[in-house]
Amino acid sequence: MKVHRLKLQQPYFEDVFYNRKEFEVRKNDRDYQVGDRLVLFEDPTENTLHKYVMKDIKYILEGGQFGIEPGYVVLGLKEIPNAGNLIDAINEMRLQENINITENRKIITKNNNNFTL
């Protein structure tokens, strides 16, 4: 299982957060697989609270059919009961991607991307 960190703009973030939208259309540049986990962050340019939601991929519809561009996918999203908190998600990603966590500054850093908690 891979963990994918993705930004999501409003109003789509709110719809996924409240389970009104149970799919996500994405360019398939990450080799998404059924069972992978998505950590979807609200686009930080729109809100300073840095809300997030975690979902598992339960279905993948490949592009090149039904009017979906080749190279894109429609991901079916599954709610994760008792998903835990952000630190749990970060620890999963840390094991997989070697993310450096600086607790005293409360900044998560991976390469040149900075996310403030």
C-alpha positions in Angstrom: 0.0 0.0 0.0 1.3 3.4 -1.0 0.3 6.7 0.7 -0.3 9.6 -1.7 -0.3 13.2 -0.4 -2.5 15.4 -2.6 -3.9 18.9 -2.6 -7.6 19.4 -3.2 -9.3 22.7 -4.0 -12.6 23.9 -2.7 -15.4 23.1 -3.2 -14.2 19.6 -4.0 -12.3 19.2 -0.7 -15.4 20.0 1.3 -17.5 17.5 -0.7 -14.9 14.7 -0.2 -14.5 15.6 3.5 -18.3 15.3 4.1 -18.6 12.2 1.8 -20.8 13.9 -0.8 -18.1 13.1 -3.4 -16.8 9.6 -3.4 -14.5 9.8 -6.4 -11.5 11.7 -7.6 -10.3 12.4 -11.1 -6.5 12.5 -11.4 -3.7 12.3 -13.9 -2.2 8.8 -13.3 1.3 9.9 -12.7 1.6 8.1 -9.4 0.7 4.5 -10.4 -2.4 4.5 -8.2 -3.5 1.0 -7.1 -6.6 -0.3 -5.3 -5.8 -0.3 -1.6 -3.6 2.7 -1.7 -4.3 5.5 0.8 -4.9 9.2 -0.1 -4.2 12.0 2.3 -6.1 14.9 0.8 -5.1 18.3 2.1 -7.2 21.4 1.6 -5.4 23.7 -0.8 -3.3 25.8 1.6 -3.8 29.0 -0.5 -7.5 28.9 0.4 -7.5 28.2 4.1 -4.9 28.5 6.9 -6.3 25.7 9.0 -4.8 23.0 6.8 -7.7 20.5 7.0 -7.1 17.0 5.6 -9.0 13.8 5.1 -7.8 10.3 4.5 -9.5 7.9 2.0 -8.6 4.5 0.6 -8.8 3.8 -3.1 -11.5 1.1 -3.6 -11.9 1.3 -7.4 -9.9 2.6 -10.4 -11.5 3.4 -13.8 -8.7 3.9 -16.4 -8.8 6.6 -19.0 -9.1 6.0 -22.7 -12.7 5.0 -22.4 -16.1 6.5 -21.5 -14.8 10.0 -22.5 -12.0 9.9 -19.9 -8.7 11.1 -21.4 -5.9 8.5 -21.7 -3.4 8.9 -18.8 -6.1 9.9 -16.3 -8.1 7.8 -13.8 -11.2 8.0 -11.8 -10.5 6.8 -8.3 -13.4 5.4 -6.2 -12.9 6.6 -2.6 -13.6 4.6 0.5 -14.1 6.2 3.9 -11.7 5.0 6.6 -13.4 4.4 9.9 -11.5 5.9 12.8 -8.9 7.2 10.5 -6.7 8.6 13.3 -4.9 11.9 13.3 -2.5 13.6 11.1 0.6 12.3 13.0 -0.5 8.7 12.2 -0.7 9.6 8.5 2.7 11.4 8.6 4.3 8.4 10.3 3.0 6.1 7.6 4.4 8.4 4.9 7.6 8.9 6.9 8.3 5.1 6.8 7.5 5.0 3.1 9.1 8.2 1.8 11.6 9.3 4.5 9.9 12.5 5.4 11.7 14.5 8.0 9.5 15.7 10.9 10.6 18.5 13.1 8.3 18.4 16.2 9.6 21.5 17.9 8.9 23.7 14.9 5.8 21.7 13.9 6.8 21.7 10.2 6.6 18.7 8.0 9.3 18.8 5.3 9.7 16.7 2.2 12.1 18.0 -0.5 11.1 21.6 -1.0 7.5 21.2 0.0 6.7 22.7 3.4 3.4 22.0 5.2 2.8 23.9 8.5 0.8 22.0 11.2 
